[in-house]
Amino acid sequence: MIMTFVNLIYTDANPIYNAAQVLFEINDIKFDLQQVIGVSDKDEISKKYRPFKQIEERLNRTYKQNYYGTNGYDKLECANSYMVLFVCFFNFLRQHSSLKYKTPVDDGLFNDDMLMQDRWLKLVELSSQYHLN
C-alpha cells in the first residue's frame, strides 16, 4: 500500500530533485519543492528558506557519509529500509553535540545506562506496536 503525503522539501537548484518529484508522483507520493538557488540571498525565496536548506544540506552530508560504504542497493525497498534505519538512528539514538549530547527526539524512551543494542530493540518493539489505519 502506498500512502500519499503532502510535504514541502527544501533543496538547492539541482534538477535531480525535479526528476525525483516526478518519479515519486508516478507512485502517488506528492511533495512540493522549494528550491534555494546559489550561495547568497539574491531573492526573497532564498532569504526566507536558506536556514531550512542549510539544515537539509547538513543532514544530507551526514547521510552520504554513512551511505558511502554500502555501494548502493539493487532494489528500491533495500534503499528505503536503509533510509528508515538511518533516520531512526539519527533522530532517536545518535547523540548530537549541538544538543548537549542529547538526541533530537528525547522523550524518555531510554534509560541513560541502556546499551545501543537495547535501544535498537526498544525501537523495534515500539514500531511493531504502531499500526496505520
C-alpha positions, -999 to +999 in steps of 0.1 A: +000+000+000+014+034-010+003+063+012+001+099-001+017+126+020+019+163+012+053+177+023+075+207+015+111+198+007+139+225+007+167+218-018+193+235-039+186+240-076+199+206-087+175+193-114+176+158-099+151+170-073+126+178-100+132+144-115+127+127-081+094+147-077+081+133-110+092+097-101+075+099-067+044+114-082+041+084-105+039+063-073+012+086-059+036+103-035+034+141-038+056+168-023+063+204-031+098+217-038+112+249-025+145+254-043+170+278-028+194+289-056+230+299-051+250+307-020+238+342-014+203+356-008+196+374-040+159+368-039+131+367-013+127+329-015+164+323-008+163+348+021+133+331+036+143+294+031+181+293+033+182+283+070+160+252+062+181+244+032+213+245+054+197+221+078+188+198+050+223+200+035+239+191+068+217+161+072+223+151+036+261+153+041+258+131+072+236+106+054+260+104+024+290+098+047+272+068+062+258+056+028+292+057+011+303+023+023+272+005+011+280+006-026+243+011-034+213-012-035+198-033-061+162-027-051+143+004-040+130-014-010+165-020+002+174+017-001+142+027+017+150+003+045+184+017+049+170+052+049+144+044+076+171+028+098+193+058+093+166+083+103+158+062+133+194+062+144+199+099+136+167+110+155+164+085+183+198+071+191+226+094+179+237+120+205+243+154+189+270+177+203+249+207+192+221+194+215+244+190+245+248+153+237+211+145+236+191+130+208+168+151+186+138+130+198+144+128+236+112+118+252+124+094+279+122+063+258+156+051+271+175+049+303+209+066+303+226+033+311+210+014+282+233-001+257+229+008+220+216-027+210+190-024+238+179+009+225+175-006+189+155-034+203+132-009+221+127+010+189+118-022+170+094-032+198+077+002+197+075+002+159+058-032+160+030-018+181+024+011+156-004+005+131-016+026+102-053+027+096 
